[in-house]
Amino acid sequence: MAKFEECLQRLEKIVQELERGEVPLEKSLTLFEEGMQLSSACRKELEQAEGKVEVLLKKNGKLQAEPFEPPVEKASNRR
């Protein structure tokens, strides 16, 4: 299994290719299927990481999950 970042980069390339709309239907379906598999793999990896974070946040023998607030991206940074 590739690393999370590699999966995410490949998924972004697939999305860009599909958004262009220049791909034949058969290839679009293949790319979509690959994208769904990558998305699922990324989600599983994130869930595992979240579980590890919760374990690391154990305090006084009790699990006290603290909400994770990802940094907010400015809309102008995205294309």
C-alpha positions as CSV (number, residue, x, y, z in Angstrom):
1,M,0.0,0.0,0.0
2,A,1.3,3.4,-1.0
3,K,1.7,6.1,1.6
4,F,-1.2,8.5,2.3
5,E,0.4,11.4,0.5
6,E,1.1,9.3,-2.6
7,C,-2.5,8.1,-2.6
8,L,-3.8,11.7,-2.2
9,Q,-1.6,13.0,-5.0
10,R,-2.8,10.2,-7.4
11,L,-6.4,10.9,-6.4
12,E,-5.9,14.6,-7.2
13,K,-4.5,13.8,-10.7
14,I,-7.5,11.5,-11.4
15,V,-9.9,14.2,-10.4
16,Q,-8.1,16.8,-12.6
17,E,-8.2,14.3,-15.6
18,L,-11.9,13.6,-15.1
19,E,-12.8,17.3,-14.7
20,R,-11.1,18.1,-18.1
21,G,-13.7,15.8,-19.7
22,E,-11.3,14.8,-22.5
23,V,-11.2,11.1,-21.5
24,P,-13.2,8.4,-23.3
25,L,-16.0,6.8,-21.3
26,E,-14.2,3.5,-20.7
27,K,-11.1,5.2,-19.3
28,S,-13.3,7.6,-17.2
29,L,-14.9,4.6,-15.6
30,T,-11.5,3.0,-14.9
31,L,-10.2,6.2,-13.4
32,F,-13.3,6.7,-11.3
33,E,-13.0,3.1,-9.9
34,E,-9.3,3.7,-9.1
35,G,-10.3,7.0,-7.4
36,M,-12.9,5.4,-5.3
37,Q,-10.4,2.8,-4.1
38,L,-7.8,5.5,-3.3
39,S,-10.4,7.5,-1.5
40,S,-11.4,4.5,0.6
41,A,-7.7,3.7,1.4
42,C,-7.1,7.4,2.4
43,R,-10.2,7.4,4.7
44,K,-9.1,4.2,6.4
45,E,-5.6,5.6,7.0
46,L,-7.0,8.8,8.5
47,E,-9.3,6.8,10.8
48,Q,-6.3,4.8,12.0
49,A,-4.3,8.0,12.6
50,E,-7.3,9.4,14.5
51,G,-7.3,6.4,16.7
52,K,-3.6,6.8,17.5
53,V,-4.1,10.4,18.4
54,E,-6.9,9.5,20.8
55,V,-4.7,6.9,22.5
56,L,-2.0,9.5,22.8
57,L,-4.4,11.9,24.5
58,K,-5.2,9.5,27.3
59,K,-5.2,11.3,30.6
60,N,-5.6,9.8,34.1
61,G,-6.5,6.4,32.6
62,K,-9.5,7.8,30.8
63,L,-9.7,8.5,27.1
64,Q,-10.4,12.2,26.6
65,A,-10.6,12.8,22.9
66,E,-10.0,16.4,22.1
67,P,-11.5,17.8,18.9
68,F,-9.0,18.2,16.1
69,E,-9.3,21.5,14.3
70,P,-7.5,21.4,11.0
71,P,-6.1,24.7,9.8
72,V,-8.6,26.6,7.6
73,E,-7.5,27.2,4.0
74,K,-8.3,30.4,2.4
75,A,-10.5,30.0,-0.7
76,S,-8.0,32.0,-2.7
77,N,-5.3,29.3,-2.2
78,R,-7.3,26.6,-4.0
79,R,-7.6,26.3,-7.7
